Amino acid sequence: MKLNPNILIAEDVESNYLYLNAVLSKISANIFWAKNGLEAVSLCEDNEDIDLVLMDLQMPEMNGYDATRKIKAFRDKLPVIAQTAFAMSDDKAKAMEAGCDDYLAKPIKSKDLLNVVTKYLEK
């Protein structure tokens, strides 16, 4: 796995961001934080060294589905992991349709988060 991976957390709820950031500190990740989908797209455009995106699906200004579609249009190989509290089966299908590479349902267990992030950073 890449040392000090650059991970974008797209998450509008600060407590969720702080939790994800704390878990990802275990792999010495450099963290970028977008509080909505527009910021996530902009950060991915401006930072080609972002290695992975954790994308909340329900955010203000632009949701995670639309943000993922826009990001994948110019960085199709960038892994995007959907994370959402709306863990219905059609939400997972919608996330994958939008271009997400994987899916985590909230509340996210630290072990599950590290497993999925490691899987994509090893590719």
N, C-alpha and C positions, 0 to 999 in steps of 0.2 A: 504494500500500500504506500502511496505517496506520503512523504513526510510533510507535516503541516498543511493538509489539504485546505483549499479555499472553499468554504461552504456558505451559500446564501440561504438564510432563513427568511422566508416570506410569511409573515405572521403578524396580524394586527393586535393580538392580545399580548400585552407585555409579560404577564406571568407565564404564558406558554413559551414565549421567546426565551425567557430567563431559564426555564427548565431545559429546553432543547440546547441552549448554549452551555449550560452546566454539564449535561451529558456528553456533548461533543468536545468538551475540554479534555476528556479522557483520551482522545486521540490527537490532542494538540492542534485542533483545527483553527484556522483563521476564519472568523465569522463576519459575514456581512449581514445587515438586517434591513429588510424592506417591510414597511408597515402596510403596504397595499400592492396590488398587482402592477400598477403603473411604475412604482418604484422598483419592483422586481425586474420588469422588462428593461428599464433604464440601467440598472446595475449590471445586468447581463450584457447589455450593449457596450457599456463603458469598461468592463473588466473581463477580458478574454481569459484571464487566469482562474475564473471561478470554475471549480471542478464538479460541483453538484449543487442542486437546488432542492430544499425542502419547502414544498408549496402548500400553504393553507388554501383550501378551495373556496372558503367563504370569507372574503375580505372586501373592504370598501373601495370605491372608485373603479376598480377592475377586479373581477373575481379570479380565482386561481386557474379556472378552465381557460379563460380568454388569455391570461398572462402566459400560460404554458404554450398555447397555440402560437402566440407571437414570438416567444423565445425559441421554440423549435423551428420557426420559419427561418431564423438566421443562425441558430446553433443546434442543428438536429441531433448531434451526438452528445450533447450535454444531458447527463442524467437528471431527471426531474422526478422527485418522490412526492406524491400527493399525501397530505396529512389533513384529516378532517374529523370532526365530531359527528358528522352526518354519515354514519357507517352503514348505510343501506346498500344492498347489492347493486342497485342501479347507479349509485354514486361511484362505486369502483369502476363500473363499465364506462360511465361518462368521463371519469378521470383518464382512463386508458385511451378512450376515443380522442380526448383532447391532446394526447401525446405524452402523458405521464408514463414513466418507466416502471413505477411500483407504487404501492399504496400502503399507508399506515393509518389505522383507525385510532382516534383519541379515546381514552387516555393512552398515550404511547408509553410502553414499557421501555426502560433504558436499554435492556438487552436487545429488544426487537429493533430499536433505532440503530444501535451500533452494528447489529448484524446486517441490516439492509444498506446502511451507508458503506460499510466495509466491502460488501459484495460489489457495489458499483465503483468504488475507488480502486479496486484491484484489477478492473478491466483495462 
